[in-house]
Amino acid sequence: MGTMTLAVLSLLPIATVAVFLVVLRWPASRAMPLSFVVAAVLALTVWQVPVVQVVAATINGLIVASTLLFIIFGAILLLNTLQESGAIKTIRQGFTSITPDRRVQVIIVAWLFGSFIEGSAGFGTPAAVAVPLLVGLGFPGMAAVMAGMIIQSTPVSFGAAGTPILVGVNTGLSADPAIAVYAAGIGYADWNDYLAFIGLRVATLHAIAGTFVPLILVSFMTRFFGKNRSFVEGLELWKFALFGAFAMTVPYYLAARFLGPEFPAFLGGLTGLAIVVVAARAGFLMPPSDKIWDFDTKDNWLPDWTGSVHPKDVTHHSGGMGMVMAWSPYALVAVLLLITRLRFLPFGRWLQTWTLSWSNIFDTDISASVQPLFLPGTIFIVASLAAWAMHQIPGRAYKESWSTSLRVTMAASMALVFTVPMVQVFLNTGGGAAGYERMPIALADGVAALTGSAWPIFATFIGGIGAAVAGSNTVSNMMFSEFQFGMGERIGVDPSWIVALQAVGGAAGNMICVHNVVAASAVVGLLGREGAVIRLTLAPFVYYALLPGAIGYAIVFYADKGILNAGTIIVALILGLAVYVIARYGRTPSETG
């Protein structure tokens, strides 16, 4: 069977999701079973994978889905606990004391706090933390989910203390000993130094693309969830949005340059959070008091904006709750995530010693393992129990938090028990009797055959599709890093840059990842509207994949094609459009006279 035919067939499970979930607006609980069937039928009939391998992949998917549901449950439980204690009310008042402007709040909570949590934990944890916090502050559920997905870009390549680079890229490239020889030949005899070298290139591309993420975030929020449905109301905050971007990306880049892949997202988010909160309190670049932006009254919200989770103004303390006490559970989450993820500390290794594993399921090459104590869900539950004690929540109210959280989590299970198994079947289609490459590689081969020397522009999209399907930048890097390196050699350019483009695209793919959207939606009780969320995040994904791809093309072909090449033209068009839009629409009415 030809390369292009295999590529088209490999695309069918993804196309099924796109058509039924995004275009026809089916809920994930209906679209994903259909996608699973398509993947399984292709695996059995075209790739001729043994039935036992499809079953083993499905079981592995169900195990992974159970870990996601556990994380979802923990996140919902923490939110419900803090609502019952009145902590969310205090936190909301605290943000209002900085500014009631929702545009500023979403930059602080989603972009900066979310980046910090991504750097600490990764694997979709920011959505489980930042999204319910935004809902608790009074954001529509869908606006909160959209925000949580859009920021799953810049910090992701260095999430969980650099796991997508140190595990994903490392595993992908180390499979070929010739790559280590190449690294030594360019001065990186130490393999870890070569990974840091790639990581710096990844950080460079992210720092450039991330410049406009906060502005895209606020503009999309005002356009799709504002009273006037206006991009302009978001663009008016361009100075503060760019300030918020640089407050994160500058220390982010410096951490990659001087400290390595473990720290960019963590230190970038934390430093940016400190800088921006202090600046906002001081009124730096803040909107004037008569230009504060807020959502319309809830009576005018569209029905599909909100889910079953609603903010409560509950308090069991006559004098209210102090800010430090209200934030203490989130601080506990951040500290526990940090100390258990940093590799030079022993706590993570201790928690990982209890591992539930099933090796070689049904005598296949597929294995599954779970480390319950190491999962973020366990940390969320610990924080919830701590809040119950510290905030003195009555037993009946706390019991209700558990009951509500279990109900919402069960509602999410139908989508995830088909989404993740579909992914695992898609990934585990190698070794079939037909002798074809696995579906992801067959798809990439087809794209490569079409693009030729233009590959750098498309390398990010392959990484993004990998992450969107697999639900993980780390897994996408494992699948495609060696392939991307080989493509760089095939078209005669620096392969390290092509691997860096893979990692950046893999980060961007989290914005449109189905099971990430399902998980984030479940946390705020917004199940069944996953396609609507992906429609909102698709344009940011295209921007985030296209700009770094064009920059990569311009860099690798600069010596051969000069400064004026396809990459620089695309970059100039994107930046020129951004400058024009900001200059044309980014002025407040007072500035326009």
C-alpha positions in Angstrom: 0.0 0.0 0.0 1.3 3.4 -0.9 2.6 6.1 1.5 -0.2 8.5 0.8 -2.9 5.9 1.1 -1.6 4.8 4.5 -1.4 8.4 5.6 -5.0 9.0 4.6 -6.1 5.9 6.4 -4.1 6.9 9.5 -5.9 10.2 9.5 -9.3 8.7 9.6 -9.6 8.3 13.5 -8.5 12.0 13.8 -10.8 13.1 11.0 -13.7 11.3 12.7 -13.1 13.4 15.8 -12.9 16.5 13.8 -16.1 15.9 11.9 -18.3 14.6 14.6 -17.0 16.4 17.6 -16.0 19.8 16.2 -18.1 20.2 13.0 -21.3 18.3 13.8 -21.0 19.3 17.5 -21.6 15.8 19.0 -20.6 15.5 22.6 -17.4 13.6 23.3 -19.4 10.8 24.9 -20.9 10.0 21.4 -18.0 11.0 19.1 -15.2 9.2 20.8 -16.8 5.7 20.8 -17.1 6.1 17.0 -13.5 7.2 16.7 -12.4 4.2 18.8 -14.3 1.9 16.5 -12.6 3.4 13.4 -9.1 3.1 15.0 -9.8 -0.5 16.0 -11.2 -1.6 12.7 -8.2 0.0 10.8 -5.7 -1.7 13.2 -7.4 -5.1 12.7 -8.0 -5.0 9.0 -5.4 -2.7 7.4 -2.5 -2.9 9.8 -3.5 -6.5 10.6 -2.6 -6.1 14.2 -3.5 -9.2 16.3 -6.8 -8.9 18.2 -5.0 -9.5 21.5 -2.8 -6.4 20.8 -5.9 -4.2 20.3 -7.4 -5.6 23.5 -4.2 -5.0 25.4 -4.0 -1.4 24.1 -7.6 -0.8 25.0 -7.0 -2.1 28.6 -4.0 0.2 28.8 -6.2 3.0 27.7 -8.7 2.3 30.4 -6.0 2.3 33.0 -4.7 5.6 31.8 -8.3 6.9 31.7 -8.8 5.9 35.4 -5.8 8.0 36.4 -7.2 11.0 34.6 -10.5 10.5 36.3 -8.7 10.3 39.6 -7.0 13.7 38.9 -10.4 15.2 37.8 -12.0 14.0 41.0 -9.3 15.5 43.2 -9.4 18.8 41.4 -13.2 19.0 41.7 -13.1 18.0 45.3 -10.6 20.7 46.2 -12.8 23.3 44.4 -15.9 22.1 46.2 -14.1 22.0 49.5 -12.9 25.6 49.2 -16.4 26.7 48.1 -17.9 25.1 51.2 -15.3 26.8 53.5 -15.8 30.2 52.0 -12.2 30.4 50.8 -13.2 30.9 47.1 -15.3 33.9 48.2 -12.2 35.4 50.0 -10.0 34.7 47.0 -12.5 36.3 44.7 -12.6 39.4 46.9 -8.8 39.4 46.9 -8.6 39.5 43.1 -11.2 42.2 43.1 -9.1 44.3 45.4 -6.2 44.1 42.8 -8.7 44.8 40.0 -12.2 43.8 39.1 -11.1 43.7 35.4 -11.6 40.2 34.2 -8.9 40.6 31.5 -6.2 41.2 34.1 -7.5 38.4 36.3 -7.3 35.8 33.5 -3.7 36.8 32.7 -2.7 36.4 36.4 -4.6 33.2 37.0 -4.5 31.3 33.7 -1.3 32.5 32.1 1.0 33.1 35.1 -0.4 30.8 37.9 -1.2 28.2 35.2 2.4 28.3 33.9 3.8 27.9 37.4 1.6 24.8 38.0 2.5 23.4 34.6 6.2 23.8 35.4 5.6 22.0 38.7 3.3 19.2 37.6 2.5 19.2 33.9 0.2 16.6 32.4 -2.8 18.9 32.3 -2.7 19.8 36.0 -3.0 23.6 35.3 -6.5 23.1 33.9 -7.4 21.1 37.0 -6.2 24.0 39.1 -6.7 27.2 37.2 -10.0 26.4 35.4 -12.0 25.8 38.6 -10.4 28.8 40.2 -11.5 31.0 37.4 -15.1 29.6 37.7 -14.9 30.3 41.4 -14.0 33.9 40.6 -17.1 34.2 38.5 -16.0 33.3 35.0 -18.4 31.4 32.7 -17.3 27.8 32.7 -16.6 27.7 29.0 -14.5 30.9 29.1 -12.5 29.3 31.9 -11.9 26.1 30.0 -10.9 28.0 26.9 -8.4 30.0 28.9 -7.0 26.9 30.5 -6.5 25.3 27.0 -4.9 28.4 25.3 -2.2 28.7 28.0 -1.3 25.0 27.4 1.4 26.1 25.0 4.4 28.1 26.1 5.0 26.4 29.4 4.2 22.8 28.3 7.6 21.8 26.8 9.1 22.3 30.3 6.2 21.0 32.3 6.7 18.6 35.2 10.3 19.8 35.7 11.2 19.4 32.0 9.6 15.9 31.4 8.7 16.5 27.7 12.4 17.2 27.0 14.2 15.0 29.5 11.9 12.0 29.0 10.1 12.6 25.7 12.9 13.9 23.4 15.5 11.9 25.3 13.6 8.6 24.8 12.8 9.4 21.2 16.4 10.3 20.2 18.3 7.8 22.3 16.7 5.0 20.3 19.3 5.7 17.6 23.0 5.5 18.7 24.0 7.5 15.6 22.3 10.6 17.1 24.6 10.5 20.1 27.6 10.3 17.7 26.2 13.4 15.9 25.8 15.2 19.2 29.4 14.4 20.2 30.5 15.6 16.7 29.1 19.1 17.3 30.6 19.4 20.8 28.1 17.7 23.1 29.7 14.5 24.2 27.6 14.6 27.3 24.1 13.6 26.3 22.4 15.8 28.9 24.2 18.8 27.5 22.8 18.0 24.1 19.3 17.8 25.6 19.9 21.2 27.3 21.1 22.5 23.9 17.8 21.4 22.2 15.9 22.8 25.2 17.4 26.2 24.8 16.2 26.2 21.1 12.8 25.1 22.2 12.7 27.9 24.8 13.8 30.5 22.2 10.9 29.5 19.9 8.4 29.5 22.7 9.5 32.8 24.1 8.8 34.4 20.7 5.5 32.7 20.1 4.4 33.2 23.7 4.7 37.0 23.4 1.1 37.2 22.0 -0.5 34.4 24.1 -1.9 36.7 26.8 -3.2 39.1 24.2 -4.9 36.3 22.3 -6.3 35.0 25.6 -8.0 38.3 26.6 -9.1 39.1 23.0 -10.8 35.8 22.6 -12.4 36.1 26.0 -13.9 39.5 25.2 -14.9 38.4 21.6 -16.7 35.2 22.5 -17.9 35.9 26.1 -18.2 39.6 26.4 -21.4 41.6 26.3 -20.4 43.3 23.0 -18.7 40.3 21.4 -15.7 42.5 20.6 -12.0 41.6 20.0 -11.3 45.3 20.4 -12.1 45.3 24.2 -9.4 42.7 24.6 -6.9 44.5 22.4 -7.3 47.6 24.4 -5.3 45.9 27.1 -2.4 45.2 24.8 0.3 47.0 26.9 -0.5 45.0 30.0 -0.9 41.8 28.1 2.6 42.2 26.5 4.0 43.1 29.9 2.4 40.0 31.4 3.9 37.9 28.5 7.5 39.3 29.0 7.3 39.0 32.7 7.0 35.2 32.2 9.0 34.6 29.0 12.2 36.6 29.9 12.9 34.6 33.1 11.7 31.5 31.3 14.3 31.9 28.6 17.0 32.8 31.1 16.2 29.7 33.1 16.6 27.5 29.9 19.9 29.2 29.1 21.5 29.0 32.5 19.7 26.3 34.5 18.5 23.7 32.0 15.1 22.1 31.0 13.8 21.5 34.5 13.1 25.2 35.4 11.9 27.5 32.6 8.1 27.1 33.1 8.3 26.9 36.9 10.6 29.9 37.3 9.0 31.8 34.5 5.5 31.4 35.9 6.5 32.1 39.5 8.7 35.2 38.6 6.0 36.5 36.3 3.3 36.0 38.9 5.3 38.0 41.5 6.1 40.8 39.0 2.7 41.2 37.6 0.7 41.1 40.8 3.0 43.8 42.4 2.7 45.9 39.2 -1.0 45.5 39.1 -1.4 46.5 42.7 0.6 49.6 41.9 -1.6 50.4 38.9 1.1 49.9 36.3 -0.4 49.7 32.8 -3.8 49.0 34.3 -7.0 50.1 32.6 -8.5 53.3 34.0 -11.4 52.8 36.5 -14.0 53.8 34.0 -12.7 51.2 31.5 -13.0 48.1 33.7 -14.2 45.1 31.7 -16.5 42.5 33.1 -18.8 39.8 31.8 -22.4 40.6 31.2 -24.9 39.7 34.0 -25.4 36.0 34.4 -29.0 36.3 33.2 -27.6 37.1 29.7 -25.1 34.3 29.5 -25.7 31.7 26.9 -26.9 28.4 28.3 -23.9 26.4 27.1 -21.4 28.7 28.8 -22.0 27.2 32.3 -21.9 23.7 33.7 -23.1 22.0 36.8 -20.4 23.6 39.0 -21.2 27.1 40.2 -19.4 29.4 42.6 -20.8 29.6 46.1 -20.6 32.4 48.6 -20.6 30.1 51.7 -18.8 30.9 54.9 -18.8 29.1 58.2 -16.9 31.8 60.0 -18.7 34.9 61.3 -15.7 37.1 60.8 -14.9 35.7 57.3 -11.6 34.2 56.3 -8.2 35.8 55.9 -6.4 35.8 52.5 -3.5 33.7 53.7 -5.8 31.0 55.1 -7.9 31.0 52.0 -4.9 30.5 49.7 -3.2 28.0 51.9 -4.6 24.9 50.2 -3.4 26.1 46.8 -0.1 26.9 48.4 0.0 23.4 49.8 -0.7 22.0 46.3 2.1 24.1 44.7 4.6 23.1 47.4 3.7 19.4 47.2 3.8 19.3 43.5 7.2 21.0 43.5 9.0 18.9 46.1 7.7 15.7 44.6 8.7 16.6 41.0 12.2 18.0 41.5 14.5 15.1 40.7 17.2 16.1 43.2 14.8 15.7 46.1 13.9 12.2 47.3 10.2 12.7 48.0 9.0 11.9 44.4 11.1 8.7 44.4 9.5 7.7 47.7 6.0 8.2 46.4 6.8 6.3 43.2 8.0 3.2 45.1 4.3 2.0 45.3 3.6 1.1 41.7 0.7 -0.9 40.4 1.9 -2.5 37.2 0.8 -5.0 34.5 3.7 -5.9 32.3 3.3 -7.4 28.9 -0.5 -7.4 28.9 -1.7 -10.7 27.4 1.9 -11.4 26.3 2.1 -8.3 24.1 4.7 -5.5 24.3 2.2 -3.3 25.9 2.5 -2.6 29.7 0.7 -0.4 32.1 1.6 1.1 35.4 0.1 3.5 37.9 1.8 5.2 40.8 -1.2 6.3 42.9 0.6 8.4 45.5 2.5 10.3 42.8 -0.6 11.4 40.9 -1.7 15.0 41.2 -5.1 13.7 42.3 -3.6 12.4 45.5 -2.1 15.9 46.2 -5.5 17.5 45.6 -7.2 15.1 48.0 -4.5 15.8 50.7 -5.0 19.6 50.2 -8.8 19.1 50.5 -8.4 17.2 53.8 -6.1 19.9 55.0 -8.6 22.6 54.1 -11.4 20.6 55.9 -9.3 20.8 59.1 -7.8 24.3 58.7 -11.0 25.9 57.6 -13.2 24.1 60.1 -15.8 22.9 57.6 -18.8 21.1 59.2 -18.8 17.3 58.5 -22.1 17.4 56.6 -20.9 20.2 54.2 -17.6 18.3 53.6 -19.4 15.1 52.9 -21.5 16.9 50.3 -18.3 18.1 48.6 -17.3 14.4 48.2 -20.7 13.4 46.9 -20.9 16.2 44.4 -17.3 15.6 43.2 -18.0 11.9 42.6 -21.2 12.6 40.6 -19.3 15.1 38.3 -16.4 12.7 37.9 -18.7 9.8 36.9 -20.3 12.0 34.3 -16.8 12.5 32.7 -16.1 8.8 32.6 -18.1 8.0 29.5 -16.0 10.2 27.2 -12.7 9.3 28.7 -13.2 5.5 28.6 -13.4 5.7 24.8 -11.0 8.6 24.2 -7.9 7.2 25.8 -8.3 3.6 24.5 -8.7 5.1 21.0 -5.4 6.9 21.5 -3.7 3.7 22.7 -4.9 1.6 19.8 -3.8 4.4 17.4 -0.3 4.4 19.0 0.1 0.6 19.2 -0.4 -0.4 15.6 3.2 -1.4 15.0 4.3 -5.0 14.4 1.1 -6.1 12.4 1.2 -8.8 9.8 0.9 -6.1 7.1 4.3 -4.8 8.0 3.3 -1.1 8.0 4.7 1.6 10.3 2.5 2.6 13.2 -0.3 5.0 12.3 1.4 8.1 13.7 4.6 7.5 11.7 2.6 6.6 8.6 0.7 9.9 8.9 4.0 11.8 9.3 5.5 10.0 6.3 2.6 11.1 4.1 3.0 14.7 5.2 6.7 14.6 4.6 6.2 13.2 1.1 4.0 16.2 0.3 6.1 19.0 1.8 9.7 18.2 0.9 12.1 21.0 1.8 9.2 23.0 3.3 9.1 20.4 6.2 10.2 22.8 9.0 7.0 24.8 8.5 5.0 21.6 9.0 7.1 19.9 11.6 5.3 21.8 14.4 1.9 20.6 13.1 3.0 17.0 13.2 4.2 17.5 16.8 0.8 19.2 17.5 -1.2 16.4 16.0 0.8 13.9 18.0 0.1 15.6 21.2 -3.6 16.3 20.3 -4.1 12.6 19.7 -1.9 11.2 22.5 -2.8 13.9 25.0 0.8 14.5 25.9 3.7 16.5 24.6 6.0 13.9 26.2 4.4 11.1 24.2 4.4 13.1 21.0 8.1 13.7 21.5 8.7 10.0 22.1 6.9 9.1 18.9 8.3 11.7 16.5 11.7 13.0 17.8 13.8 10.4 15.9 11.6 10.8 12.8 12.0 14.6 13.0 15.8 14.3 13.4 15.9 12.1 10.3 13.8 14.6 8.3 16.3 17.3 9.2 19.1 15.2 7.8 17.0 14.2 4.7 16.5 17.9 3.7 20.0 18.8 4.6 19.5 21.2 7.5 20.4 21.2 11.2 18.3 18.3 12.6 18.5 19.7 16.2 16.3 22.7 15.1 13.7 20.3 13.6 13.6 18.3 16.9 13.1 21.7 18.7 10.2 22.4 16.3 8.7 19.0 17.2 8.8 19.8 20.9 7.2 23.3 20.4 4.4 21.9 18.2 3.8 19.1 20.7 3.3 21.7 23.3 0.8 23.6 21.1 -1.1 20.4 20.4 -2.4 20.4 24.0 -4.7 23.3 23.1 -6.8 21.0 20.9 -6.3 17.7 22.7 -9.6 16.0 23.1 -9.0 14.3 26.4 -7.5 17.4 27.9 -10.6 19.4 27.0 -12.8 16.6 28.4 -10.8 16.7 31.7 -10.9 20.5 32.0 -14.6 20.5 31.1 -15.4 17.8 33.6 -13.8 19.9 36.4 -16.4 22.6 35.9 -19.3 20.3 35.0 -19.3 21.4 31.3 -19.4 17.9 29.6 -20.9 17.5 26.2 -19.5 20.8 24.8 -15.9 19.7 24.0 -16.3 20.5 20.3 -17.3 24.1 21.1 -14.1 24.5 23.1 -11.9 23.0 20.4 -13.4 25.4 17.8 -12.3 28.3 20.1 -8.8 27.0 20.5 -8.1 25.9 17.0 -7.1 29.3 15.7 -4.6 29.9 18.6 -3.2 26.4 17.9 -2.6 27.3 14.2 -0.9 30.5 15.2 1.3 28.8 17.7 2.3 26.0 15.3 2.7 28.3 12.2 4.9 31.1 13.7 7.6 28.8 15.2 7.5 26.7 12.1 8.2 29.7 9.9 10.9 30.9 12.3 12.5 27.5 12.1 12.4 27.5 8.3 14.0 30.9 8.2 16.8 29.8 10.6 17.7 26.5 8.9 17.6 27.9 5.4 19.1 31.2 6.0 22.6 30.1 4.8 21.2 28.7 1.5 18.3 31.0 0.7 19.3 34.3 2.4 17.3 36.5 4.7 14.3 36.7 2.3 12.8 33.2 2.2 9.4 31.6 2.8 9.9 31.5 6.6 10.8 35.2 7.0 7.9 36.2 4.7 5.4 34.2 6.9 7.0 35.7 10.1 6.8 39.2 8.6 3.1 38.7 7.7 2.2 37.4 11.1 4.1 40.1 13.0 2.9 42.8 10.6 -0.7 41.7 11.1 -0.2 41.8 14.9 1.3 45.3 14.8 -1.5 46.6 12.5 -4.3 45.1 14.6 -2.8 46.5 17.9 -2.2 49.9 16.3 -5.6 50.0 14.7 -7.8 48.5 17.4 -5.7 48.5 20.6 -6.5 52.1 21.6 -9.0 53.0 24.3 -11.7 55.5 23.4 -9.9 58.2 25.4 -6.8 57.7 23.2 -8.8 57.9 20.0 -10.3 61.1 21.0 
